[in-house]
Amino acid sequence: MKIIQLCGLYGSGKSTLRSVMSRYGIDGILWEYRLPRLRNLHRFCFSVIWIMPALIAAGIDRDWFKRFKLILYLNVLAQDLSLYKHARRGVLLWDEGPIAHHVFLRVRVGKCRNQFIIDRILDKNARKLAGVLDGMIWLDAPDHTLIRRVKSRPQPHILKNTSWDDAGRFYVDNRRIYEQIISAWENHGVRMVRIPTHQCNPDEVIRKVREFITASMGGESDLEYGRC
């Protein structure tokens, strides 16, 4: 199986891409992956033993348990994905995937007293994940376009009731971390394509996604396309 991470800031078009590709009837793509808790129980136990002392040394604060849970998940995830990758066929086009947790930890969870310990753990995890990721597709658009899309959606969203200035600061912080993490994965050999969704219609985005997936599979794809 090839594991390709689909990522993008809020409003970038990930949900639209998934909806349109589903209507086109493209077989061989999986969109969901959930880390099996029971199968990885032993990994969770060993990871707790390894992570707990480091996180205590990093400093205990109000975000400590939230930080602990996310880092524990990422550590076990990197181990399980390797097995999952070799046991399945097709393509996992993973909406957000581990990048969402990395960004959340670095932006939304407050920094601790000895943040360098956390950063070192996350950097090590990123290197492990780079070994199982076959590519990244980054759907993107200018921040003002993303904000407008989010605010015009009928669905509830954390940014809908914020001011444009606050939303702008949110995107600046998240974009900075996205670029750092993606750059780190690229440096570890993960291929990446950036698709400007404000310049492409849905069919053009799908074409670029399909081309990237086919290239990631060495030009030979297990996918079967319907009406595309």
C-alpha positions as a Markdown table, in Angstrom:
| # | Residue | x | y | z |
|---|---|---|---|---|
| 1 | Met | 0.0 | 0.0 | 0.0 |
| 2 | Lys | 1.0 | 3.6 | -0.6 |
| 3 | Ile | 0.3 | 6.1 | 2.1 |
| 4 | Ile | -0.2 | 9.6 | 0.9 |
| 5 | Gln | -1.1 | 12.4 | 3.3 |
| 6 | Leu | -3.7 | 14.9 | 2.1 |
| 7 | Cys | -3.3 | 18.1 | 4.1 |
| 8 | Gly | -4.3 | 21.7 | 4.0 |
| 9 | Leu | -5.4 | 24.5 | 6.3 |
| 10 | Tyr | -9.1 | 25.0 | 7.0 |
| 11 | Gly | -10.9 | 25.9 | 3.8 |
| 12 | Ser | -8.3 | 24.5 | 1.5 |
| 13 | Gly | -10.7 | 22.1 | -0.3 |
| 14 | Lys | -10.0 | 18.7 | 1.3 |
| 15 | Ser | -13.6 | 17.9 | 1.9 |
| 16 | Thr | -14.6 | 19.1 | -1.6 |
| 17 | Leu | -11.9 | 16.9 | -3.1 |
| 18 | Arg | -13.1 | 13.8 | -1.2 |
| 19 | Ser | -16.7 | 14.4 | -2.1 |
| 20 | Val | -16.0 | 14.9 | -5.8 |
| 21 | Met | -13.6 | 11.9 | -6.1 |
| 22 | Ser | -16.2 | 9.7 | -4.4 |
| 23 | Arg | -18.8 | 10.8 | -7.0 |
| 24 | Tyr | -16.4 | 9.9 | -9.8 |
| 25 | Gly | -16.2 | 6.4 | -8.6 |
| 26 | Ile | -12.5 | 5.9 | -8.1 |
| 27 | Asp | -11.7 | 2.5 | -6.7 |
| 28 | Gly | -8.6 | 1.5 | -4.8 |
| 29 | Ile | -8.5 | 4.6 | -2.6 |
| 30 | Leu | -9.0 | 4.4 | 1.2 |
| 31 | Trp | -9.8 | 7.6 | 3.0 |
| 32 | Glu | -9.8 | 6.5 | 6.6 |
| 33 | Tyr | -7.3 | 4.9 | 8.9 |
| 34 | Arg | -7.9 | 4.4 | 12.6 |
| 35 | Leu | -5.1 | 3.3 | 14.9 |
| 36 | Pro | -6.3 | -0.1 | 16.4 |
| 37 | Arg | -6.0 | 0.2 | 20.2 |
| 38 | Leu | -6.3 | -3.4 | 21.2 |
| 39 | Arg | -3.8 | -4.7 | 18.6 |
| 40 | Asn | -1.3 | -2.1 | 19.7 |
| 41 | Leu | -1.9 | -2.4 | 23.5 |
| 42 | His | 1.7 | -3.7 | 24.0 |
| 43 | Arg | 3.1 | -0.7 | 22.0 |
| 44 | Phe | 1.1 | 1.7 | 24.1 |
| 45 | Cys | 2.4 | 0.2 | 27.3 |
| 46 | Phe | 6.1 | 0.3 | 26.1 |
| 47 | Ser | 5.6 | 3.8 | 24.8 |
| 48 | Val | 4.2 | 5.0 | 28.2 |
| 49 | Ile | 7.4 | 3.7 | 29.9 |
| 50 | Trp | 9.5 | 5.6 | 27.4 |
| 51 | Ile | 7.6 | 8.8 | 27.1 |
| 52 | Met | 6.5 | 9.4 | 30.7 |
| 53 | Pro | 9.9 | 10.3 | 32.2 |
| 54 | Ala | 10.7 | 12.6 | 29.3 |
| 55 | Leu | 7.4 | 14.5 | 29.6 |
| 56 | Ile | 7.8 | 14.8 | 33.4 |
| 57 | Ala | 11.3 | 16.3 | 32.8 |
| 58 | Ala | 9.8 | 18.6 | 30.2 |
| 59 | Gly | 7.5 | 20.2 | 32.9 |
| 60 | Ile | 4.1 | 19.5 | 34.2 |
| 61 | Asp | 1.4 | 22.1 | 33.5 |
| 62 | Arg | -2.3 | 22.3 | 32.7 |
| 63 | Asp | -1.7 | 21.0 | 29.1 |
| 64 | Trp | 0.5 | 18.1 | 30.3 |
| 65 | Phe | -2.0 | 15.3 | 29.9 |
| 66 | Lys | -3.2 | 16.5 | 26.5 |
| 67 | Arg | 0.4 | 16.7 | 25.4 |
| 68 | Phe | 1.0 | 13.2 | 26.7 |
| 69 | Lys | -1.9 | 11.6 | 24.9 |
| 70 | Leu | -1.0 | 13.2 | 21.5 |
| 71 | Ile | 2.6 | 12.2 | 21.7 |
| 72 | Leu | 1.7 | 8.7 | 22.9 |
| 73 | Tyr | -0.6 | 8.4 | 19.9 |
| 74 | Leu | 2.0 | 9.6 | 17.4 |
| 75 | Asn | 4.6 | 7.2 | 18.7 |
| 76 | Val | 2.4 | 4.2 | 18.4 |
| 77 | Leu | 1.1 | 5.4 | 15.1 |
| 78 | Ala | 4.6 | 5.4 | 13.5 |
| 79 | Gln | 5.0 | 1.8 | 14.6 |
| 80 | Asp | 1.6 | 0.5 | 13.4 |
| 81 | Leu | 1.7 | 2.3 | 10.0 |
| 82 | Ser | 4.7 | 0.2 | 8.9 |
| 83 | Leu | 2.7 | -3.0 | 9.5 |
| 84 | Tyr | -0.4 | -1.6 | 7.9 |
| 85 | Lys | 1.5 | -0.4 | 4.9 |
| 86 | His | 2.8 | -3.9 | 4.0 |
| 87 | Ala | -0.4 | -5.7 | 4.8 |
| 88 | Arg | -2.7 | -3.8 | 2.4 |
| 89 | Arg | -2.9 | -2.9 | -1.3 |
| 90 | Gly | -4.1 | 0.3 | -3.0 |
| 91 | Val | -3.7 | 3.9 | -1.7 |
| 92 | Leu | -4.5 | 5.4 | 1.6 |
| 93 | Leu | -5.2 | 9.1 | 0.8 |
| 94 | Trp | -5.2 | 10.2 | 4.4 |
| 95 | Asp | -7.0 | 13.4 | 5.2 |
| 96 | Glu | -4.7 | 15.3 | 7.5 |
| 97 | Gly | -3.1 | 12.3 | 9.1 |
| 98 | Pro | -0.2 | 12.8 | 11.6 |
| 99 | Ile | 0.5 | 16.4 | 10.4 |
| 100 | Ala | -2.7 | 17.5 | 12.2 |
| 101 | His | -1.4 | 16.2 | 15.5 |
| 102 | His | 2.0 | 17.7 | 15.0 |
| 103 | Val | 0.5 | 21.1 | 14.2 |
| 104 | Phe | -1.9 | 20.9 | 17.1 |
| 105 | Leu | 1.0 | 20.1 | 19.5 |
| 106 | Arg | 3.1 | 22.9 | 18.3 |
| 107 | Val | 0.4 | 25.6 | 18.0 |
| 108 | Arg | -2.7 | 24.8 | 20.0 |
| 109 | Val | -1.1 | 23.1 | 23.0 |
| 110 | Gly | 0.9 | 25.6 | 25.1 |
| 111 | Lys | 4.7 | 25.3 | 25.4 |
| 112 | Cys | 6.1 | 23.8 | 28.5 |
| 113 | Arg | 9.1 | 24.8 | 30.6 |
| 114 | Asn | 11.6 | 22.6 | 28.8 |
| 115 | Gln | 10.0 | 22.7 | 25.4 |
| 116 | Phe | 13.2 | 21.5 | 23.7 |
| 117 | Ile | 12.5 | 18.0 | 25.1 |
| 118 | Ile | 9.1 | 17.9 | 23.4 |
| 119 | Asp | 10.6 | 19.3 | 20.2 |
| 120 | Arg | 13.2 | 16.6 | 20.2 |
| 121 | Ile | 10.6 | 13.9 | 20.6 |
| 122 | Leu | 8.4 | 15.3 | 17.8 |
| 123 | Asp | 11.4 | 15.6 | 15.5 |
| 124 | Lys | 12.3 | 11.9 | 16.1 |
| 125 | Asn | 8.6 | 11.0 | 15.4 |
| 126 | Ala | 8.6 | 13.0 | 12.2 |
| 127 | Arg | 11.7 | 11.0 | 11.0 |
| 128 | Lys | 10.0 | 7.7 | 11.7 |
| 129 | Leu | 6.8 | 8.8 | 9.9 |
| 130 | Ala | 8.8 | 9.9 | 6.9 |
| 131 | Gly | 9.8 | 6.3 | 6.5 |
| 132 | Val | 6.2 | 5.2 | 5.9 |
| 133 | Leu | 4.8 | 8.2 | 4.0 |
| 134 | Asp | 5.0 | 7.9 | 0.2 |
| 135 | Gly | 3.9 | 11.4 | -0.5 |
| 136 | Met | 2.1 | 14.5 | 0.6 |
| 137 | Ile | -0.6 | 16.5 | -1.3 |
| 138 | Trp | -0.9 | 20.0 | 0.1 |
| 139 | Leu | -4.1 | 21.8 | -1.0 |
| 140 | Asp | -3.5 | 25.5 | -0.5 |
| 141 | Ala | -4.8 | 29.0 | -1.2 |
| 142 | Pro | -4.1 | 32.5 | 0.1 |
| 143 | Asp | -5.1 | 33.0 | 3.8 |
| 144 | His | -7.8 | 35.6 | 2.9 |
| 145 | Thr | -9.4 | 33.0 | 0.5 |
| 146 | Leu | -9.3 | 30.3 | 3.2 |
| 147 | Ile | -10.9 | 32.7 | 5.7 |
| 148 | Arg | -13.6 | 33.7 | 3.3 |
| 149 | Arg | -14.4 | 30.0 | 2.5 |
| 150 | Val | -14.6 | 29.1 | 6.2 |
| 151 | Lys | -16.8 | 32.0 | 7.1 |
| 152 | Ser | -19.2 | 31.4 | 4.2 |
| 153 | Arg | -19.8 | 27.7 | 5.0 |
| 154 | Pro | -23.1 | 26.7 | 6.6 |
| 155 | Gln | -21.4 | 24.3 | 8.9 |
| 156 | Pro | -20.2 | 25.4 | 12.4 |
| 157 | His | -16.5 | 26.2 | 12.7 |
| 158 | Ile | -14.2 | 27.6 | 15.4 |
| 159 | Leu | -13.3 | 30.5 | 13.1 |
| 160 | Lys | -16.8 | 31.6 | 12.0 |
| 161 | Asn | -17.4 | 33.9 | 14.9 |
| 162 | Thr | -13.9 | 35.3 | 15.1 |
| 163 | Ser | -12.8 | 38.6 | 13.6 |
| 164 | Trp | -10.8 | 38.7 | 10.4 |
| 165 | Asp | -7.7 | 39.9 | 12.3 |
| 166 | Asp | -7.9 | 37.0 | 14.7 |
| 167 | Ala | -8.6 | 34.5 | 11.9 |
| 168 | Gly | -5.6 | 35.9 | 10.0 |
| 169 | Arg | -3.3 | 35.4 | 13.0 |
| 170 | Phe | -4.6 | 31.9 | 13.4 |
| 171 | Tyr | -3.6 | 31.1 | 9.8 |
| 172 | Val | -0.2 | 32.8 | 10.0 |
| 173 | Asp | 0.7 | 30.6 | 13.1 |
| 174 | Asn | -0.6 | 27.4 | 11.6 |
| 175 | Arg | 0.9 | 28.0 | 8.1 |
| 176 | Arg | 4.3 | 28.6 | 9.7 |
| 177 | Ile | 4.2 | 25.2 | 11.4 |
| 178 | Tyr | 2.8 | 23.5 | 8.4 |
| 179 | Glu | 5.6 | 24.7 | 6.3 |
| 180 | Gln | 8.2 | 23.7 | 8.9 |
| 181 | Ile | 6.8 | 20.1 | 9.2 |
| 182 | Ile | 6.4 | 19.6 | 5.5 |
| 183 | Ser | 9.9 | 20.9 | 4.8 |
| 184 | Ala | 11.2 | 18.5 | 7.4 |
| 185 | Trp | 9.5 | 15.5 | 5.7 |
| 186 | Glu | 10.7 | 16.6 | 2.3 |
| 187 | Asn | 14.2 | 16.7 | 3.7 |
| 188 | His | 13.7 | 13.1 | 4.8 |
| 189 | Gly | 12.7 | 12.1 | 1.2 |
| 190 | Val | 8.9 | 12.4 | 1.2 |
| 191 | Arg | 7.7 | 13.7 | -2.1 |
| 192 | Met | 5.2 | 16.7 | -1.9 |
| 193 | Val | 3.0 | 18.5 | -4.4 |
| 194 | Arg | 1.3 | 21.8 | -3.6 |
| 195 | Ile | -2.0 | 22.4 | -5.4 |
| 196 | Pro | -3.4 | 25.9 | -5.5 |
| 197 | Thr | -7.1 | 25.3 | -5.1 |
| 198 | His | -7.9 | 29.0 | -5.8 |
| 199 | Gln | -6.5 | 28.6 | -9.3 |
| 200 | Cys | -7.9 | 25.2 | -10.2 |
| 201 | Asn | -11.4 | 23.9 | -10.5 |
| 202 | Pro | -12.3 | 20.6 | -8.8 |
| 203 | Asp | -11.6 | 18.5 | -12.0 |
| 204 | Glu | -8.1 | 20.1 | -12.3 |
| 205 | Val | -7.4 | 19.3 | -8.7 |
| 206 | Ile | -8.5 | 15.7 | -9.2 |
| 207 | Arg | -6.2 | 15.4 | -12.3 |
| 208 | Lys | -3.2 | 16.7 | -10.3 |
| 209 | Val | -4.0 | 14.4 | -7.4 |
| 210 | Arg | -4.3 | 11.3 | -9.8 |
| 211 | Glu | -1.0 | 12.2 | -11.5 |
| 212 | Phe | 0.8 | 12.5 | -8.2 |
| 213 | Ile | -0.6 | 9.2 | -6.9 |
| 214 | Thr | 0.4 | 7.4 | -10.2 |
| 215 | Ala | 3.9 | 8.9 | -10.0 |
| 216 | Ser | 4.2 | 7.8 | -6.4 |
| 217 | Met | 3.4 | 4.3 | -7.4 |
| 218 | Gly | 6.2 | 4.3 | -10.0 |
| 219 | Gly | 3.8 | 4.9 | -12.9 |
| 220 | Glu | 1.8 | 1.8 | -12.3 |
| 221 | Ser | -1.4 | 2.3 | -10.3 |
| 222 | Asp | -3.7 | -0.2 | -8.7 |
| 223 | Leu | -6.5 | 2.3 | -9.0 |
| 224 | Glu | -9.5 | 1.8 | -11.2 |
| 225 | Tyr | -11.1 | 5.0 | -12.4 |
| 226 | Gly | -14.7 | 5.4 | -13.1 |
| 227 | Arg | -16.0 | 8.4 | -15.0 |
| 228 | Cys | -12.8 | 10.5 | -14.5 |
